Amino acid sequence: MFVRNVQPHTYDPRDIMFEVNKALTYAKAKVTVRLIKIGYTEKGNLIGIIGENACAEDLFAHTQAVMAVVQRLDPKVVYIDKTEE
């Protein structure tokens, strides 16, 4: 989950997903570590689903690259957190 500090949004989540996946490719993340779905929640946060053969830790290994892209496209994102246990 990409936590934002405001609720309203005007950003297309598909653009964000495309750029995150591109950043993951450049960061040499395993091919399984890709977002397959992303959208905004009712609270205004971005929530993404990664491929079935990856886990949150795989994505977190590339937090710096991912956050740089996400914050460029949606500057209201303040941090990344996982929602699964």
N, CA, C and O atoms as a MOPAC input file, in Angstrom:
PM7 MOZYME 1SCF
protein

 N      0.84200 1    -1.16100 1     0.00000 1
 C      0.00000 1     0.00000 1     0.00000 1
 C      0.89400 1     1.23300 1     0.00000 1
 O      1.87100 1     1.30100 1     0.74700 1
 N      0.55800 1     2.19900 1    -0.83600 1
 C      1.24500 1     3.47800 1    -0.87900 1
 C      0.37000 1     4.47500 1    -0.13100 1
 O     -0.68700 1     4.87200 1    -0.62100 1
 N      0.80700 1     4.87100 1     1.04100 1
 C      0.00400 1     5.70000 1     1.92500 1
 C      0.14800 1     7.15700 1     1.51800 1
 O      1.25400 1     7.66300 1     1.33400 1
 N     -0.99100 1     7.81600 1     1.38400 1
 C     -1.03300 1     9.22200 1     0.98000 1
 C     -1.49200 1    10.06100 1     2.15700 1
 O     -2.13800 1     9.55400 1     3.07400 1
 N     -1.15800 1    11.35200 1     2.13300 1
 C     -1.55300 1    12.21400 1     3.24700 1
 C     -2.81300 1    13.02300 1     2.96300 1
 O     -3.19600 1    13.86900 1     3.77100 1
 N     -3.45700 1    12.78000 1     1.84200 1
 C     -4.74400 1    13.40300 1     1.52000 1
 C     -5.62300 1    12.37600 1     0.82400 1
 O     -5.12500 1    11.40500 1     0.25400 1
 N     -6.93100 1    12.59400 1     0.87300 1
 C     -7.84000 1    11.62100 1     0.28200 1
 C     -8.05400 1    11.82400 1    -1.21800 1
 O     -7.91600 1    10.85800 1    -1.96900 1
 N     -8.38100 1    13.02200 1    -1.69200 1
 C     -8.66800 1    13.15000 1    -3.13100 1
 C     -7.43900 1    12.87100 1    -3.99300 1
 O     -6.30700 1    13.12000 1    -3.58000 1
 N     -7.67500 1    12.36300 1    -5.16800 1
 C     -6.58000 1    12.07600 1    -6.08500 1
 C     -7.01500 1    12.38200 1    -7.51400 1
 O     -8.20300 1    12.34900 1    -7.83300 1
 N     -6.06400 1    12.67300 1    -8.35000 1
 C     -6.35300 1    12.94600 1    -9.75800 1
 C     -5.38300 1    12.19300 1   -10.65500 1
 O     -5.22800 1    12.53900 1   -11.82600 1
 N     -4.74500 1    11.19400 1   -10.13500 1
 C     -3.71600 1    10.46800 1   -10.86300 1
 C     -4.27000 1     9.14200 1   -11.36500 1
 O     -5.04100 1     8.47800 1   -10.67100 1
 N     -3.87600 1     8.76300 1   -12.56900 1
 C     -4.33200 1     7.50800 1   -13.14600 1
 C     -3.46800 1     6.37100 1   -12.59900 1
 O     -2.26800 1     6.33000 1   -12.86900 1
 N     -4.05800 1     5.45000 1   -11.83700 1
 C     -3.26400 1     4.37500 1   -11.25100 1
 C     -2.58800 1     3.48900 1   -12.29800 1
 O     -1.55200 1     2.88900 1   -12.01400 1
 N     -3.15000 1     3.39700 1   -13.48700 1
 C     -2.51700 1     2.58600 1   -14.53900 1
 C     -1.17000 1     3.17100 1   -14.94800 1
 O     -0.22500 1     2.43200 1   -15.22300 1
 N     -1.08300 1     4.50800 1   -14.98800 1
 C      0.19700 1     5.15600 1   -15.30100 1
 C      1.22300 1     4.85200 1   -14.22400 1
 O      2.38900 1     4.59000 1   -14.51900 1
 N      0.77800 1     4.89000 1   -12.96800 1
 C      1.66500 1     4.61600 1   -11.84300 1
 C      2.14900 1     3.16400 1   -11.90000 1
 O      3.33300 1     2.89400 1   -11.69700 1
 N      1.23600 1     2.23500 1   -12.17600 1
 C      1.60800 1     0.82500 1   -12.26600 1
 C      2.63100 1     0.61100 1   -13.38200 1
 O      3.61600 1    -0.10100 1   -13.18700 1
 N      2.41200 1     1.20900 1   -14.52600 1
 C      3.34000 1     1.06100 1   -15.64700 1
 C      4.73000 1     1.56500 1   -15.26100 1
 O      5.72800 1     0.89400 1   -15.52200 1
 N      4.79700 1     2.74100 1   -14.64400 1
 C      6.09000 1     3.32300 1   -14.28200 1
 C      6.78000 1     2.54700 1   -13.15400 1
 O      8.00400 1     2.41700 1   -13.15100 1
 N      6.00400 1     2.03400 1   -12.20300 1
 C      6.58400 1     1.21200 1   -11.13000 1
 C      7.17700 1    -0.06100 1   -11.72400 1
 O      8.29400 1    -0.44300 1   -11.37800 1
 N      6.45200 1    -0.70900 1   -12.60100 1
 C      6.95900 1    -1.93600 1   -13.21100 1
 C      8.20800 1    -1.66300 1   -14.05100 1
 O      9.13000 1    -2.47700 1   -14.08700 1
 N      8.22800 1    -0.52800 1   -14.71400 1
 C      9.41500 1    -0.15000 1   -15.47800 1
 C     10.59600 1     0.08400 1   -14.53300 1
 O     11.71400 1    -0.34200 1   -14.82300 1
 N     10.35500 1     0.75500 1   -13.41200 1
 C     11.41900 1     0.99900 1   -12.42700 1
 C     11.92500 1    -0.30900 1   -11.84000 1
 O     13.12500 1    -0.46000 1   -11.60900 1
 N     11.02900 1    -1.25300 1   -11.59600 1
 C     11.43500 1    -2.55800 1   -11.08300 1
 C     12.30300 1    -3.29900 1   -12.09300 1
 O     13.25300 1    -3.98400 1   -11.71300 1
 N     11.98500 1    -3.16700 1   -13.36200 1
 C     12.80800 1    -3.77700 1   -14.40300 1
 C     14.20200 1    -3.17500 1   -14.40500 1
 O     15.19300 1    -3.90400 1   -14.45200 1
 N     14.28800 1    -1.85000 1   -14.35500 1
 C     15.58900 1    -1.17400 1   -14.34300 1
 C     16.38300 1    -1.49300 1   -13.07500 1
 O     17.61400 1    -1.51400 1   -13.09200 1
 N     15.66400 1    -1.74300 1   -11.97300 1
 C     16.33100 1    -2.07400 1   -10.70700 1
 C     16.73500 1    -3.55300 1   -10.65900 1
 O     17.27500 1    -4.02600 1    -9.65900 1
 N     16.47100 1    -4.26100 1   -11.73300 1
 C     16.82600 1    -5.68000 1   -11.86000 1
 C     16.09900 1    -6.57200 1   -10.85100 1
 O     16.64400 1    -7.56800 1   -10.37500 1
 N     14.85700 1    -6.19200 1   -10.53700 1
 C     14.02000 1    -7.04600 1    -9.69600 1
 C     13.66500 1    -8.30800 1   -10.48500 1
 O     13.60300 1    -8.28200 1   -11.71400 1
 N     13.43700 1    -9.39000 1    -9.78400 1
 C     13.01700 1   -10.62700 1   -10.45400 1
 C     11.77400 1   -10.33700 1   -11.29500 1
 O     10.96400 1    -9.48100 1   -10.93800 1
 N     11.62900 1   -11.03500 1   -12.38500 1
 C     10.51400 1   -10.80000 1   -13.30500 1
 C      9.15400 1   -11.03600 1   -12.62900 1
 O      8.14400 1   -10.49800 1   -13.08200 1
 N      9.11900 1   -11.82000 1   -11.56800 1
 C      7.86100 1   -12.06100 1   -10.85200 1
 C      7.45100 1   -10.88500 1    -9.97400 1
 O      6.29900 1   -10.80600 1    -9.54600 1
 N      8.37800 1    -9.97400 1    -9.70300 1
 C      8.08400 1    -8.83200 1    -8.82700 1
 C      7.57000 1    -7.68100 1    -9.69100 1
 O      8.32100 1    -6.78000 1   -10.06400 1
 N      6.29300 1    -7.73200 1    -9.99300 1
 C      5.63200 1    -6.71000 1   -10.79300 1
 C      4.22500 1    -6.49600 1   -10.24400 1
 O      3.59000 1    -7.42600 1    -9.74700 1
 N      3.75300 1    -5.26600 1   -10.34100 1
 C      2.36900 1    -4.98800 1    -9.97700 1
 C      1.47600 1    -5.51800 1   -11.08600 1
 O      1.74600 1    -5.29800 1   -12.26700 1
 N      0.41400 1    -6.21400 1   -10.70800 1
 C     -0.52600 1    -6.71300 1   -11.71000 1
 C     -1.85700 1    -5.97300 1   -11.63200 1
 O     -2.68700 1    -6.06400 1   -12.53700 1
 N     -2.04700 1    -5.24300 1   -10.54300 1
 C     -3.26600 1    -4.45500 1   -10.37000 1
 C     -2.97600 1    -3.36000 1    -9.35200 1
 O     -2.24700 1    -3.57800 1    -8.38500 1
 N     -3.54800 1    -2.18800 1    -9.57500 1
 C     -3.36600 1    -1.08500 1    -8.63800 1
 C     -4.59300 1    -0.17700 1    -8.70100 1
 O     -5.20900 1    -0.02600 1    -9.75600 1
 N     -4.93400 1     0.41500 1    -7.58300 1
 C     -6.07200 1     1.32600 1    -7.54300 1
 C     -6.09500 1     2.10500 1    -6.24600 1
 O     -5.34700 1     1.80500 1    -5.31500 1
 N     -6.94500 1     3.09600 1    -6.18700 1
 C     -7.09600 1     3.91200 1    -4.98800 1
 C     -8.18100 1     3.32900 1    -4.09700 1
 O     -9.21200 1     2.86100 1    -4.58000 1
 N     -7.93500 1     3.36200 1    -2.78200 1
 C     -8.93900 1     2.91400 1    -1.81100 1
 C     -9.87400 1     4.07200 1    -1.48900 1
 O     -9.66000 1     5.19500 1    -1.94600 1
 N    -10.90600 1     3.80000 1    -0.70600 1
 C    -11.84100 1     4.85400 1    -0.29000 1
 C    -11.13700 1     5.93100 1     0.53200 1
 O    -11.55700 1     7.08800 1     0.52200 1
 N    -10.07000 1     5.56200 1     1.24300 1
 C     -9.32700 1     6.52700 1     2.05700 1
 C     -8.32200 1     7.31800 1     1.23000 1
 O     -7.66500 1     8.22100 1     1.74900 1
 N     -8.19700 1     6.98300 1    -0.06100 1
 C     -7.30300 1     7.72000 1    -0.93300 1
 C     -5.92100 1     7.12800 1    -1.08300 1
 O     -5.08600 1     7.69600 1    -1.78600 1
 N     -5.65600 1     6.00600 1    -0.44300 1
 C     -4.35500 1     5.35900 1    -0.57100 1
 C     -4.31200 1     4.51500 1    -1.83400 1
 O     -5.35000 1     4.07100 1    -2.32600 1
 N     -3.13100 1     4.29700 1    -2.35000 1
 C     -2.94100 1     3.39800 1    -3.49000 1
 C     -2.67400 1     2.00700 1    -2.95400 1
 O     -1.85600 1     1.82900 1    -2.05200 1
 N     -3.35300 1     1.03500 1    -3.50100 1
 C     -3.08300 1    -0.33700 1    -3.09900 1
 C     -2.78600 1    -1.14400 1    -4.35500 1
 O     -3.50400 1    -1.06900 1    -5.35100 1
 N     -1.71600 1    -1.91300 1    -4.28100 1
 C     -1.29800 1    -2.69100 1    -5.43800 1
 C     -1.21000 1    -4.16500 1    -5.11400 1
 O     -0.98100 1    -4.55900 1    -3.97000 1
 N     -1.39500 1    -4.96400 1    -6.13300 1
 C     -1.27500 1    -6.41400 1    -6.01000 1
 C     -0.09500 1    -6.83400 1    -6.86600 1
 O      0.01500 1    -6.45000 1    -8.03000 1
 N      0.79000 1    -7.63200 1    -6.26900 1
 C      1.93300 1    -8.13500 1    -7.02800 1
 C      1.66100 1    -9.56600 1    -7.46000 1
 O      0.75800 1   -10.22100 1    -6.94100 1
 N      2.44200 1   -10.04000 1    -8.40500 1
 C      2.26300 1   -11.38700 1    -8.95300 1
 C      2.24800 1   -12.46000 1    -7.88100 1
 O      2.78100 1   -12.26300 1    -6.79000 1
 N      1.64200 1   -13.58500 1    -8.19000 1
 C      1.45800 1   -14.65600 1    -7.20700 1
 C      2.75300 1   -15.31200 1    -6.76000 1
 O      2.78200 1   -15.93400 1    -5.69800 1
 N      3.81100 1   -15.19600 1    -7.52400 1
 C      5.08200 1   -15.80700 1    -7.15300 1
 C      6.03800 1   -14.84000 1    -6.47200 1
 O      7.23900 1   -15.09800 1    -6.39200 1
 N      5.50500 1   -13.72900 1    -5.98200 1
 C      6.31200 1   -12.73100 1    -5.27700 1
 C      5.62000 1   -12.39600 1    -3.95500 1
 O      4.43800 1   -12.68200 1    -3.76500 1
 N      6.37700 1   -11.78900 1    -3.05700 1
 C      5.78900 1   -11.36500 1    -1.78900 1
 C      6.17200 1    -9.90700 1    -1.53600 1
 O      6.97700 1    -9.32700 1    -2.26500 1
 N      5.59300 1    -9.33900 1    -0.51300 1
 C      5.82300 1    -7.92100 1    -0.20700 1
 C      7.30500 1    -7.62500 1     0.00100 1
 O      7.78500 1    -6.56700 1    -0.40600 1
 N      8.02700 1    -8.53500 1     0.62300 1
 C      9.45000 1    -8.30700 1     0.87800 1
 C     10.23800 1    -8.14900 1    -0.42600 1
 O     11.21500 1    -7.40200 1    -0.48300 1
 N      9.80500 1    -8.85800 1    -1.46800 1
 C     10.46000 1    -8.72200 1    -2.76800 1
 C     10.31000 1    -7.30800 1    -3.30600 1
 O     11.24800 1    -6.74600 1    -3.87200 1
 N      9.12800 1    -6.74100 1    -3.12500 1
 C      8.88600 1    -5.35800 1    -3.55700 1
 C      9.63800 1    -4.37700 1    -2.66700 1
 O     10.21300 1    -3.40400 1    -3.15500 1
 N      9.63400 1    -4.63100 1    -1.36200 1
 C     10.31700 1    -3.73600 1    -0.41700 1
 C     11.82900 1    -3.69000 1    -0.64200 1
 O     12.48100 1    -2.71800 1    -0.26200 1
 N     12.37800 1    -4.71600 1    -1.24600 1
 C     13.80700 1    -4.71300 1    -1.55400 1
 C     14.15500 1    -3.61300 1    -2.55500 1
 O     15.32200 1    -3.25300 1    -2.70700 1
 N     13.14500 1    -3.08400 1    -3.23400 1
 C     13.34400 1    -2.03800 1    -4.24900 1
 C     12.56100 1    -0.76900 1    -3.89900 1
 O     12.13900 1    -0.02900 1    -4.78600 1
 N     12.37200 1    -0.52700 1    -2.60200 1
 C     11.56900 1     0.60100 1    -2.14300 1
 C     12.05900 1     1.93300 1    -2.69600 1
 O     11.24900 1     2.74900 1    -3.13500 1
 N     13.34700 1     2.16500 1    -2.68200 1
 C     13.87800 1     3.45100 1    -3.12500 1
 C     13.50000 1     3.73600 1    -4.58000 1
 O     13.04800 1     4.83700 1    -4.89400 1
 N     13.67800 1     2.77400 1    -5.45400 1
 C     13.34900 1     2.96000 1    -6.87100 1
 C     11.84300 1     3.12700 1    -7.06100 1
 O     11.40300 1     3.97500 1    -7.83800 1
 N     11.06400 1     2.32900 1    -6.36100 1
 C      9.61100 1     2.38200 1    -6.48500 1
 C      9.06900 1     3.71700 1    -5.96600 1
 O      8.25400 1     4.35500 1    -6.63200 1
 N      9.51500 1     4.13600 1    -4.79100 1
 C      9.01500 1     5.38800 1    -4.21700 1
 C      9.39800 1     6.60200 1    -5.05800 1
 O      8.62000 1     7.55100 1    -5.15400 1
 N     10.56500 1     6.58900 1    -5.66000 1
 C     10.97400 1     7.71300 1    -6.50800 1
 C      9.98700 1     7.89800 1    -7.65200 1
 O      9.61500 1     9.02500 1    -7.98000 1
 N      9.56700 1     6.80500 1    -8.25500 1
 C      8.61500 1     6.86500 1    -9.36200 1
 C      7.22700 1     7.25900 1    -8.87100 1
 O      6.58600 1     8.13900 1    -9.44500 1
 N      6.77000 1     6.61100 1    -7.81700 1
 C      5.42000 1     6.87700 1    -7.30800 1
 C      5.28800 1     8.33500 1    -6.86900 1
 O      4.29100 1     8.98400 1    -7.18700 1
 N      6.26600 1     8.85200 1    -6.15400 1
 C      6.17500 1    10.23600 1    -5.68100 1
 C      6.29700 1    11.24900 1    -6.81300 1
 O      5.79900 1    12.36900 1    -6.69700 1
 N      6.94800 1    10.87300 1    -7.89500 1
 C      7.01000 1    11.76400 1    -9.05300 1
 C      5.62700 1    11.88000 1    -9.69100 1
 O      5.23800 1    12.96100 1   -10.13200 1
 N      4.88500 1    10.77700 1    -9.74400 1
 C      3.57000 1    10.76200 1   -10.36600 1
 C      2.45200 1    11.17200 1    -9.41300 1
 O      1.46100 1    11.76800 1    -9.83600 1
 N      2.60800 1    10.85600 1    -8.13300 1
 C      1.61900 1    11.21000 1    -7.10700 1
 C      2.37700 1    11.72100 1    -5.88700 1
 O      2.67700 1    10.95000 1    -4.97600 1
 N      2.69100 1    13.02800 1    -5.86200 1
 C      3.50900 1    13.59500 1    -4.79100 1
 C      2.89500 1    13.49500 1    -3.38900 1
 O      3.58500 1    13.73700 1    -2.39800 1
 N      1.63900 1    13.15000 1    -3.29700 1
 C      0.98400 1    13.03400 1    -1.98700 1
 C      1.27200 1    11.71300 1    -1.28900 1
 O      0.89800 1    11.53500 1    -0.12900 1
 N      1.93500 1    10.77600 1    -1.98100 1
 C      2.32700 1     9.50500 1    -1.35100 1
 C      3.48100 1     9.80100 1    -0.40300 1
 O      4.47600 1    10.40600 1    -0.80200 1
 N      3.35000 1     9.37300 1     0.86100 1
 C      4.36400 1     9.68000 1     1.85200 1
 C      5.22600 1     8.47200 1     2.24600 1
 O      6.38200 1     8.64400 1     2.63200 1
 N      4.68500 1     7.27200 1     2.15300 1
 C      5.48200 1     6.08400 1     2.43200 1
 C      4.77500 1     4.84800 1     1.89100 1
 O      3.61500 1     4.89500 1     1.48300 1
 N      5.50900 1     3.74700 1     1.90100 1
 C      4.98700 1     2.46900 1     1.45900 1
 C      4.90300 1     1.53600 1     2.67200 1
 O      5.79700 1     1.52500 1     3.51800 1
 N      3.84400 1     0.77300 1     2.74400 1
 C      3.64800 1    -0.14000 1     3.86400 1
 C      2.95300 1    -1.39100 1     3.32100 1
 O      2.24500 1    -1.32900 1     2.31600 1
 N      3.15800 1    -2.50700 1     3.98300 1
 C      2.45900 1    -3.70300 1     3.52500 1
 C      1.18900 1    -3.88800 1     4.31300 1
 O      1.10500 1    -3.52100 1     5.48600 1
 N      0.20200 1    -4.46000 1     3.65900 1
 C     -1.09300 1    -4.66400 1     4.30200 1
 C     -1.30900 1    -6.10600 1     4.70300 1
 O     -2.24900 1    -6.41600 1     5.43400 1
 N     -0.43400 1    -7.00300 1     4.22500 1
 C     -0.58300 1    -8.40400 1     4.57300 1
 C      0.27800 1    -8.75700 1     5.77200 1
 O      1.24100 1    -8.05200 1     6.07100 1
 N     -0.04900 1    -9.81500 1     6.44500 1
 C      0.73400 1   -10.29400 1     7.59500 1
 C      1.48200 1   -11.54100 1     7.22600 1
 O      2.19900 1   -12.09900 1     8.05600 1

